[in-house]
Amino acid sequence: MTHDPAPRSASRQDPGLAELLGGRAGAVDASVPVVAFVLAWLVAGWAGSAFPINWGAGAAVVAGAGTALWRLRQGRKPRAVLFGLAGVVLAAGIALATGRASDFFLVQIVSNAGSALAWAISTVVRWPLLGVIVGGLLGQRTRWRRDPDLLRGYQRASWAWVFQYVVRLAVFLPLWAADQVLLLGLARTIVSPVLVGLSVLVSWPLLRTALPRDHPGIRHPRVTGADPGSR
């Protein structure tokens, strides 16, 4: 018995997670203030400044503001841009308040811990965040949850994202505890984007292989009347 090729053809037309989530511009935007902070802090220290953290914090805020203005001119959503800038200002403020340059990365560390916990809990309670995000981008709202195959696929794939946040913590926490500012900067600008890219690469096949061969793809949930939350 042969399957109808139409659904399989439709599944091939699914956008990949890399296409849906994008992320290159976001990774660059997040890295610019970090690079500015570390470079200004290093140069000020080498120059004998008594306030290298002040120079680093100022450079980070200026770089973040410049990046925000550039993205707004490109038509990016103001809410997302301003949220990113607020994170930079908060990180700079914490470093200035504590007098410890490595504390500039505390916001990132706390965010990673919170993200790991949120992704894990959402997956366990059958509301995987990957499904929430992708479903929102595809305009499906919560219809994907009523497709048992898609729900299972998003649960599997979401664990890849939990893992990458845990790996980030395993990298960042020892460096922060050892006050390794330069290594923290390198990890933030190199390791984090690489982990996100690997998560996209791994989670997409995890999602696709959870779907039967005759499934029409993530754009077309096969909605049932059952509420998965009631199981």
Backbone hydrogen bonds in HBPLUS format (Angstrom, degrees):
<---DONOR---> <-ACCEPTOR-->    atom                        ^
c    i                          cat <-CA-CA->   ^        H-A-AA   ^      H-
h    n   atom  resd res      DA  || num        DHA   H-A  angle D-A-AA Bond
n    s   type  num  typ     dist DA aas  dist angle  dist       angle   num
A0009-SER N   A0005-PRO O   2.91 MM   4  6.12 153.1  1.99 154.8 162.9     1
A0010-ALA N   A0006-ALA O   2.96 MM   4  6.26 152.9  2.04 150.0 157.7     2
A0011-SER N   A0007-PRO O   2.95 MM   4  6.27 149.6  2.04 145.7 153.9     3
A0012-ARG N   A0008-ARG O   3.14 MM   4  6.43 142.9  2.28 141.2 150.2     4
A0013-GLN N   A0010-ALA O   2.98 MM   3  5.21 138.3  2.16 100.5 112.8     5
A0014-ASP N   A0011-SER O   3.10 MM   3  5.29 162.8  2.13 106.3 110.9     6
A0020-LEU N   A0016-GLY O   3.03 MM   4  6.37 156.5  2.09 149.3 156.1     7
A0021-LEU N   A0017-LEU O   2.73 MM   4  5.72 172.9  1.74 156.7 159.3     8
A0022-GLY N   A0018-ALA O   2.92 MM   4  5.41 140.0  2.09 129.0 138.9     9
A0027-ALA N   A0023-GLY O   2.83 MM   4  5.93 153.4  1.90 148.4 155.0    10
A0028-VAL N   A0024-ARG O   3.04 MM   4  6.30 157.2  2.09 149.3 154.9    11
A0029-ASP N   A0025-ALA O   2.91 MM   4  6.11 164.9  1.93 151.6 156.1    12
A0030-ALA N   A0026-GLY O   2.97 MM   4  6.12 155.7  2.03 146.1 152.1    13
A0031-SER N   A0027-ALA O   3.08 MM   4  6.16 137.6  2.27 136.8 147.8    14
A0031-SER N   A0028-VAL O   3.10 MM   3  5.10 126.4  2.40  95.3 109.6    15
A0032-VAL N   A0028-VAL O   3.09 MM   4  6.26 149.2  2.19 157.2 163.0    16
A0035-VAL N   A0031-SER O   2.93 MM   4  6.17 165.4  1.96 164.4 167.7    17
A0036-ALA N   A0032-VAL O   2.97 MM   4  6.19 162.1  2.00 152.9 158.3    18
A0037-PHE N   A0033-PRO O   2.86 MM   4  6.03 157.1  1.92 146.1 152.0    19
A0038-VAL N   A0034-VAL O   2.99 MM   4  6.23 175.7  1.99 158.9 158.9    20
A0039-LEU N   A0035-VAL O   2.97 MM   4  6.01 169.4  1.98 153.2 156.8    21
A0040-ALA N   A0036-ALA O   3.00 MM   4  5.96 165.7  2.02 146.2 150.9    22
A0041-TRP N   A0037-PHE O   2.89 MM   4  5.96 158.6  1.94 150.3 157.1    23
A0042-LEU N   A0038-VAL O   2.88 MM   4  6.04 158.0  1.93 148.8 154.9    24
A0043-VAL N   A0039-LEU O   2.88 MM   4  6.06 173.3  1.89 156.9 158.8    25
A0044-ALA N   A0040-ALA O   2.91 MM   4  5.91 162.8  1.94 145.4 151.0    26
A0045-GLY N   A0041-TRP O   3.02 MM   4  6.09 151.5  2.10 138.1 146.2    27
A0046-TRP N   A0042-LEU O   2.87 MM   4  6.15 162.0  1.90 154.8 159.7    28
A0047-ALA N   A0043-VAL O   2.87 MM   4  6.04 143.4  2.01 144.2 154.7    29
A0049-SER N   A0044-ALA O   2.90 MM   5  5.26 158.2  1.94 166.1 159.9    30
A0048-GLY N   A0045-GLY O   3.10 MM   3  5.19 157.3  2.15 103.5 110.3    31
A0055-TRP N   A0051-PHE O   3.31 MM   4  6.72 158.2  2.36 150.9 156.0    32
A0056-GLY N   A0052-PRO O   2.92 MM   4  6.19 159.7  1.96 147.6 153.7    33
A0057-ALA N   A0053-ILE O   2.75 MM   4  5.92 167.6  1.76 156.0 159.0    34
A0058-GLY N   A0054-ASN O   2.90 MM   4  6.01 164.5  1.93 148.6 153.3    35
A0059-ALA N   A0055-TRP O   2.93 MM   4  6.06 161.0  1.96 148.0 153.4    36
A0060-ALA N   A0056-GLY O   2.93 MM   4  6.14 155.3  2.00 148.4 155.2    37
A0061-VAL N   A0057-ALA O   3.02 MM   4  6.27 163.0  2.04 152.9 156.6    38
A0062-VAL N   A0058-GLY O   2.96 MM   4  6.14 165.5  1.98 152.3 156.7    39
A0063-ALA N   A0059-ALA O   2.87 MM   4  5.98 162.4  1.90 147.5 153.0    40
A0064-GLY N   A0060-ALA O   2.78 MM   4  5.94 156.8  1.84 146.8 154.1    41
A0065-ALA N   A0061-VAL O   2.81 MM   4  5.98 157.8  1.86 149.3 155.2    42
A0066-GLY N   A0062-VAL O   2.89 MM   4  6.07 161.2  1.92 149.5 154.9    43
A0067-THR N   A0063-ALA O   2.95 MM   4  6.11 159.1  1.99 147.1 152.8    44
A0068-ALA N   A0064-GLY O   2.92 MM   4  6.08 154.4  1.99 143.3 150.8    45
A0069-LEU N   A0065-ALA O   2.93 MM   4  6.19 162.6  1.96 152.6 156.3    46
A0070-TRP N   A0066-GLY O   3.04 MM   4  6.21 158.2  2.09 145.3 151.5    47
A0071-ARG N   A0067-THR O   2.96 MM   4  6.21 159.2  2.00 151.0 155.9    48
A0072-LEU N   A0068-ALA O   2.91 MM   4  6.14 153.4  1.98 150.1 157.8    49
A0073-ARG N   A0069-LEU O   3.02 MM   4  6.23 154.0  2.09 147.1 153.4    50
A0074-GLN N   A0070-TRP O   3.16 MM   4  6.44 131.0  2.41 134.5 147.5    51
A0076-ARG N   A0071-ARG O   3.00 MM   5  5.50 164.6  2.02 155.0 150.2    52
A0075-GLY N   A0072-LEU O   3.05 MM   3  5.13 158.2  2.10 103.1 109.7    53
A0081-VAL N   A0077-LYS O   3.19 MM   4  6.44 165.9  2.21 157.3 161.6    54
A0082-LEU N   A0078-PRO O   2.82 MM   4  5.89 171.3  1.83 157.8 160.2    55
A0083-PHE N   A0079-ARG O   2.94 MM   4  5.99 147.9  2.05 141.5 150.7    56
A0084-GLY N   A0080-ALA O   3.10 MM   4  6.32 156.1  2.16 143.7 149.1    57
A0085-LEU N   A0081-VAL O   3.04 MM   4  6.36 156.5  2.09 147.4 154.1    58
A0086-ALA N   A0082-LEU O   2.86 MM   4  6.03 153.7  1.93 144.4 151.6    59
A0087-GLY N   A0083-PHE O   3.11 MM   4  6.39 146.4  2.22 142.3 150.6    60
A0088-VAL N   A0084-GLY O   3.22 MM   4  6.60 148.3  2.33 143.3 151.1    61
A0089-VAL N   A0085-LEU O   2.98 MM   4  6.32 163.8  2.01 155.8 159.7    62
A0090-LEU N   A0086-ALA O   2.91 MM   4  6.07 158.7  1.95 147.3 153.4    63
A0091-ALA N   A0087-GLY O   2.96 MM   4  6.12 160.8  2.00 144.6 149.8    64
A0092-ALA N   A0088-VAL O   2.92 MM   4  6.14 162.9  1.95 153.2 157.8    65
A0093-GLY N   A0089-VAL O   2.87 MM   4  6.03 155.2  1.93 145.9 153.3    66
A0094-ILE N   A0090-LEU O   2.94 MM   4  6.19 154.1  2.00 151.4 157.6    67
A0095-ALA N   A0091-ALA O   3.12 MM   4  6.38 163.7  2.15 149.4 153.2    68
A0096-LEU N   A0092-ALA O   2.99 MM   4  6.24 158.0  2.04 149.3 155.5    69
A0097-ALA N   A0093-GLY O   2.90 MM   4  6.05 152.9  1.98 144.5 152.3    70
A0098-THR N   A0094-ILE O   2.94 MM   4  6.13 157.9  1.99 154.4 159.1    71
A0099-GLY N   A0095-ALA O   2.88 MM   4  5.67 138.6  2.06 139.2 150.0    72
A0103-ASP N   A0100-ARG O   2.98 MM   3  5.55 150.9  2.07 114.6 123.5    73
A0104-PHE N   A0101-ALA O   3.04 MM   3  5.77 166.7  2.06 119.4 123.5    74
A0105-PHE N   A0102-SER O   3.09 MM   3  5.87 164.3  2.12 117.9 122.1    75
A0106-LEU N   A0103-ASP O   3.04 MM   3  4.98 166.1  2.06 105.5 109.6    76
A0109-ILE N   A0105-PHE O   3.00 MM   4  6.31 157.0  2.06 151.3 158.1    77
A0110-VAL N   A0106-LEU O   2.86 MM   4  6.06 172.6  1.86 161.5 162.3    78
A0111-SER N   A0107-VAL O   2.90 MM   4  5.98 155.8  1.96 143.9 151.6    79
A0112-ASN N   A0108-GLN O   2.89 MM   4  6.10 152.3  1.96 145.7 152.8    80
A0113-ALA N   A0109-ILE O   3.01 MM   4  6.31 159.4  2.06 150.2 155.5    81
A0114-GLY N   A0110-VAL O   2.89 MM   4  6.12 165.5  1.91 153.0 157.1    82
A0115-SER N   A0111-SER O   2.83 MM   4  5.95 153.0  1.91 145.1 153.1    83
A0116-ALA N   A0112-ASN O   2.91 MM   4  6.10 161.6  1.95 150.1 154.4    84
A0117-LEU N   A0113-ALA O   3.11 MM   4  6.33 163.0  2.14 148.8 153.1    85
A0118-ALA N   A0114-GLY O   2.86 MM   4  6.01 161.5  1.89 148.0 153.8    86
A0119-TRP N   A0115-SER O   2.85 MM   4  5.95 169.9  1.86 155.2 157.8    87
A0120-ALA N   A0116-ALA O   3.05 MM   4  6.10 157.8  2.10 142.4 148.9    88
A0121-ILE N   A0117-LEU O   2.92 MM   4  6.07 171.7  1.92 154.7 157.1    89
A0122-SER N   A0118-ALA O   2.92 MM   4  5.96 165.3  1.94 149.0 153.9    90
A0123-THR N   A0119-TRP O   3.09 MM   4  6.14 147.5  2.20 138.9 146.8    91
A0124-VAL N   A0120-ALA O   3.03 MM   4  6.29 159.5  2.08 152.0 157.3    92
A0125-VAL N   A0121-ILE O   2.99 MM   4  6.21 160.5  2.03 157.6 162.1    93
A0127-TRP N   A0122-SER O   2.71 MM   5  4.85 156.7  1.77 171.0 165.3    94
A0126-ARG N   A0123-THR O   3.22 MM   3  5.15 159.4  2.26 104.1 107.2    95
A0131-GLY N   A0128-PRO O   3.00 MM   3  5.49 125.0  2.32 109.5 122.2    96
A0132-VAL N   A0128-PRO O   3.14 MM   4  6.54 153.3  2.21 145.6 153.8    97
A0133-ILE N   A0129-LEU O   2.86 MM   4  6.05 162.5  1.89 154.0 157.3    98
A0134-VAL N   A0130-LEU O   2.91 MM   4  6.00 172.4  1.91 151.9 154.0    99
A0135-GLY N   A0131-GLY O   2.74 MM   4  5.47 152.7  1.82 138.1 147.7   100
A0136-GLY N   A0132-VAL O   3.03 MM   4  5.98 146.5  2.15 131.1 140.0   101
A0137-LEU N   A0133-ILE O   2.97 MM   4  6.27 156.4  2.03 148.2 154.7   102
A0138-LEU N   A0134-VAL O   2.92 MM   4  6.14 145.1  2.05 148.8 158.3   103
A0140-GLN N   A0135-GLY O   2.78 MM   5  4.97 156.6  1.83 159.8 156.9   104
A0139-GLY N   A0136-GLY O   3.14 MM   3  5.06 157.4  2.20 100.1 106.8   105
A0143-ARG N   A0140-GLN O   3.03 MM   3  5.60 173.3  2.03 140.2 140.6   106
A0145-ARG N   A0142-THR O   3.11 MM   3  5.66 148.5  2.21 113.3 121.3   107
A0146-ARG N   A0143-ARG O   3.03 MM   3  5.53 151.2  2.12 112.9 121.0   108
A0147-ASP N   A0144-TRP O   3.15 MM   3  5.34 160.3  2.19 109.1 112.0   109
A0224-THR N   A0146-ARG O   2.92 MM  78  5.48 148.0  2.02 132.9 140.7   110
A0151-LEU N   A0147-ASP O   2.91 MM   4  6.10 167.8  1.93 165.9 170.0   111
A0152-ARG N   A0148-PRO O   3.02 MM   4  6.11 160.1  2.06 140.9 146.2   112
A0153-GLY N   A0149-ASP O   2.93 MM   4  6.13 155.4  1.99 145.2 152.6   113
A0154-TYR N   A0150-LEU O   2.82 MM   4  6.04 163.8  1.85 157.7 160.8   114
A0155-GLN N   A0151-LEU O   2.99 MM   4  6.18 150.4  2.08 144.5 152.9   115
A0156-ARG N   A0152-ARG O   3.01 MM   4  6.30 163.6  2.04 150.6 154.2   116
A0157-ALA N   A0153-GLY O   2.97 MM   4  6.17 170.7  1.98 153.6 156.2   117
A0158-SER N   A0154-TYR O   2.93 MM   4  5.89 145.6  2.05 140.5 149.0   118
A0159-TRP N   A0156-ARG O   3.28 MM   3  5.76 143.2  2.42 107.2 116.0   119
A0160-ALA N   A0157-ALA O   3.12 MM   3  5.62 142.9  2.26 109.1 118.4   120
A0161-TRP N   A0158-SER O   3.02 MM   3  5.27 127.6  2.31 101.4 114.5   121
A0162-VAL N   A0158-SER O   3.10 MM   4  6.53 150.7  2.19 147.4 156.0   122
A0163-PHE N   A0159-TRP O   2.97 MM   4  6.15 161.8  2.01 147.1 151.5   123
A0164-GLN N   A0160-ALA O   3.12 MM   4  6.39 153.2  2.19 139.9 146.3   124
A0165-TYR N   A0161-TRP O   3.19 MM   4  6.41 151.3  2.28 144.9 151.4   125
A0166-VAL N   A0162-VAL O   3.07 MM   4  6.36 153.8  2.14 150.0 157.6   126
A0167-VAL N   A0163-PHE O   2.91 MM   4  6.20 155.9  1.96 151.7 158.5   127
A0168-ARG N   A0164-GLN O   3.03 MM   4  6.20 153.8  2.10 138.4 145.2   128
A0169-LEU N   A0165-TYR O   3.10 MM   4  6.41 158.5  2.15 145.2 149.9   129
A0170-ALA N   A0166-VAL O   2.95 MM   4  6.27 153.4  2.02 146.9 154.7   130
A0171-VAL N   A0167-VAL O   2.99 MM   4  6.29 135.5  2.20 145.2 157.0   131
A0171-VAL N   A0168-ARG O   3.05 MM   3  5.13 131.1  2.30  96.6 110.1   132
A0172-PHE N   A0168-ARG O   2.74 MM   4  5.95 175.8  1.74 165.5 166.1   133
A0173-LEU N   A0169-LEU O   2.97 MM   4  5.57 162.2  2.00 141.4 147.2   134
A0176-TRP N   A0172-PHE O   2.80 MM   4  5.98 157.4  1.85 160.3 167.6   135
A0177-ALA N   A0173-LEU O   2.89 MM   4  6.07 164.1  1.91 154.0 158.4   136
A0178-ALA N   A0174-PRO O   2.98 MM   4  6.12 142.6  2.13 139.7 149.4   137
A0180-GLN N   A0175-LEU O   2.95 MM   5  5.21 176.6  1.95 155.7 155.8   138
A0179-ASP N   A0176-TRP O   3.02 MM   3  4.95 158.1  2.07 102.6 109.1   139
A0184-LEU N   A0180-GLN O   2.90 MM   4  6.07 148.7  2.00 148.1 157.8   140
A0185-GLY N   A0181-VAL O   2.92 MM   4  6.21 155.3  1.98 151.3 157.6   141
A0186-LEU N   A0182-LEU O   2.98 MM   4  6.31 157.1  2.03 147.9 154.0   142
A0187-ALA N   A0183-LEU O   2.85 MM   4  6.02 158.9  1.89 145.8 152.0   143
A0188-ARG N   A0184-LEU O   2.83 MM   4  6.02 155.4  1.89 147.3 154.3   144
A0189-THR N   A0185-GLY O   3.04 MM   4  6.19 154.1  2.10 146.9 153.0   145
A0190-ILE N   A0186-LEU O   2.87 MM   4  5.80 137.3  2.05 144.8 155.4   146
A0191-VAL N   A0187-ALA O   2.88 MM   4  4.75 117.8  2.28 111.8 129.5   147
A0192-SER N   A0187-ALA O   3.17 MM   5  6.60 151.7  2.25 167.1 174.2   148
A0194-VAL N   A0190-ILE O   3.23 MM   4  6.32 158.1  2.28 147.6 154.2   149
A0195-LEU N   A0191-VAL O   2.90 MM   4  6.10 159.4  1.94 157.8 163.2   150
A0196-VAL N   A0192-SER O   3.01 MM   4  6.28 156.7  2.07 153.0 159.5   151
A0197-GLY N   A0193-PRO O   2.94 MM   4  6.16 162.9  1.97 148.6 153.2   152
A0198-LEU N   A0194-VAL O   2.90 MM   4  6.15 158.1  1.95 150.2 156.3   153
A0199-SER N   A0195-LEU O   2.88 MM   4  6.05 150.5  1.97 143.6 151.9   154
A0200-VAL N   A0196-VAL O   2.99 MM   4  6.31 154.7  2.05 151.4 157.4   155
A0201-LEU N   A0197-GLY O   3.01 MM   4  6.28 163.0  2.04 148.7 153.3   156
A0202-VAL N   A0198-LEU O   2.86 MM   4  6.02 155.4  1.92 149.9 156.3   157
A0203-SER N   A0199-SER O   2.82 MM   4  5.74 164.2  1.85 147.7 153.1   158
A0204-TRP N   A0200-VAL O   3.23 MM   4  6.13 155.3  2.29 144.9 149.1   159
A0206-LEU N   A0202-VAL O   3.32 MM   4  6.50 156.0  2.38 146.2 153.3   160
A0207-LEU N   A0203-SER O   2.91 MM   4  6.07 149.7  2.01 145.8 153.2   161
A0208-ARG N   A0204-TRP O   2.91 MM   4  6.17 169.3  1.92 159.0 161.6   162
A0209-THR N   A0205-PRO O   2.90 MM   4  5.81 164.3  1.93 146.9 151.0   163
A0210-ALA N   A0207-LEU O   3.22 MM   3  5.42 147.2  2.33 102.2 111.7   164
A0211-LEU N   A0208-ARG O   3.12 MM   3  5.51 159.3  2.17 109.9 116.4   165
A0215-HIS N   A0212-PRO O   3.04 MM   3  5.30 164.6  2.06 114.3 116.9   166
A0220-HIS N   A0217-GLY O   3.01 MM   3  5.58 155.0  2.08 115.3 122.9   167
A0230-SER N   A0227-ASP O   2.92 MM   3  5.59 161.2  1.95 121.8 127.8   168
A0231-ARG N   A0228-PRO O   3.31 MM   3  5.56 166.3  2.33 107.3 111.4   169
